[in-house]
């Protein structure tokens, strides 16, 4: 690890990758989910021109998968975030990403969620 301006960085991408791969699958999912949920409130307040927070939050939550949801209320939050991210992707004419966001959003909804 290198200390640069009071922040630590991996000296090489392969070292970061090796450290990440040492985590078990469930821990990886928990980290992705907590990171995505921490970014979610910031995505709502992001400026019109900056969609990167929204897309990053949705990607992190999708990497975690529906299994990482800890509270049932989070299912709707994640699904809504994916809906927003899918709409942004469509605005950018990235239809493959839009489909992925929509599909992932649906996967976070509980069975019979409309009842």
Order of alpha helices (4+ residues) and beta strands (2+ residues): beta-beta-alpha-alpha-alpha-alpha-alpha
